């Protein structure tokens, strides 16, 4: 029984650390509610968090996600498809999946087919 209480205490400590990490990450956002070049990693971390303190459906969450979409489309216009085969799109595909979006049909690009 003593072992059970230790596990509960550890979970509480981990949960507290998770909340602090999320709070820190959310404070790093710029005035446009995203993280610049680190947006994909920040969204991936927040979407995988089990605390529930960040919501992808909130206005702030939607703004951050839309900024990722805009950045992707802007880069397609600016650079063409040269970067579509880049390993930089793998984090995008993983983040889209974690946000329950379909990377195989992302603005008519198949991010999975080009990276596998």
matplotlib code that plots the C-alpha trace (Angstrom):
import matplotlib.pyplot as plt

x = [0.0, 2.9, 4.0, 0.6, 0.9, 4.4, 3.0, 0.1, 2.6, 4.8, 1.8, 0.9, 4.5, 4.6, 1.2, 2.5, 5.6, 3.5, 1.3, 4.4, 5.8, 2.6, 2.3, 5.9, 5.3, 2.2, 4.0, 6.6, 3.9, 4.3, 1.5, 0.1, -0.5, 2.2, 5.9, 7.5, 9.8, 9.0, 5.2, 5.2, 7.1, 5.0, 1.7, 2.9, 3.9, 0.6, -1.5, 0.1, -0.3, -2.8, -3.5, -6.2, -5.1, -4.6, -7.4, -6.8, -10.5, -10.0, -9.5, -5.8, -5.4, -7.1, -4.9, -1.8, -2.9, -4.0, -0.6, 1.1, -1.3, -0.4, 3.3, 3.1, 1.1, 3.3, 6.4, 4.7, 4.1, 7.5, 9.6, 7.4, 7.5, 11.2, 10.8, 7.8, 10.2, 12.3, 12.7, 11.4, 7.9, 8.1, 7.4, 4.5, 3.0, 3.4, 1.9, -1.0, -1.7, -1.5, -4.1, -6.4, -5.8, -5.0, -1.4, -2.1, -4.4, -3.0, -4.0, -3.7, -0.3, 0.4, 2.9, 3.0, 3.6, 6.4, 8.2, 7.9]
y = [0.0, 2.4, 2.0, 3.2, 6.4, 7.1, 6.7, 9.1, 11.7, 11.3, 11.8, 15.0, 16.2, 15.4, 17.1, 20.2, 20.3, 19.8, 22.8, 24.9, 23.8, 24.6, 28.0, 28.8, 27.8, 29.8, 32.9, 32.6, 33.4, 36.6, 39.2, 37.3, 34.2, 32.0, 31.1, 32.0, 29.3, 27.2, 27.1, 23.5, 22.2, 24.3, 23.1, 19.5, 19.8, 21.5, 19.1, 16.1, 17.5, 15.7, 18.5, 20.1, 23.6, 24.4, 24.0, 23.8, 24.9, 28.2, 31.4, 31.5, 27.9, 28.5, 31.6, 29.6, 26.8, 29.2, 30.9, 27.5, 27.2, 30.7, 30.1, 26.9, 28.5, 31.5, 29.3, 27.4, 30.7, 32.1, 28.9, 26.7, 23.0, 22.9, 22.6, 20.2, 17.3, 18.7, 17.0, 20.2, 19.1, 16.0, 18.0, 19.6, 16.2, 15.0, 18.2, 18.1, 14.5, 15.4, 18.2, 15.6, 17.2, 15.1, 15.6, 13.5, 16.2, 19.5, 22.2, 19.7, 18.5, 15.0, 15.5, 11.8, 10.6, 13.1, 12.1, 8.4]
z = [0.0, 0.7, -2.9, -4.1, -2.2, -3.6, -7.1, -6.4, -5.0, -8.1, -10.3, -8.5, -8.8, -12.5, -13.0, -11.3, -13.4, -16.5, -15.6, -15.0, -18.4, -20.2, -18.5, -19.4, -23.0, -23.3, -21.9, -24.8, -27.4, -29.3, -29.6, -32.5, -30.3, -31.9, -31.3, -34.6, -35.9, -32.9, -33.4, -34.7, -31.6, -29.2, -30.7, -30.7, -27.0, -26.0, -28.1, -26.4, -22.9, -20.7, -18.3, -20.5, -19.7, -23.4, -25.9, -29.6, -30.1, -28.2, -30.0, -29.0, -30.1, -33.5, -34.1, -33.5, -35.7, -38.5, -38.3, -39.1, -42.1, -43.3, -42.9, -44.9, -47.7, -47.8, -48.1, -51.0, -52.8, -52.1, -52.6, -54.7, -54.1, -53.5, -49.8, -50.0, -49.9, -47.1, -43.7, -42.2, -43.1, -40.9, -37.8, -39.6, -40.4, -36.8, -35.4, -37.7, -36.7, -33.0, -33.7, -35.5, -38.9, -42.0, -43.3, -46.4, -47.7, -46.3, -48.7, -51.5, -50.4, -49.3, -46.6, -45.7, -49.3, -49.9, -46.7, -46.6]

ax = plt.figure().add_subplot(projection="3d")
ax.plot(x, y, z, "-o")
ax.set_aspect("equal")
plt.show()
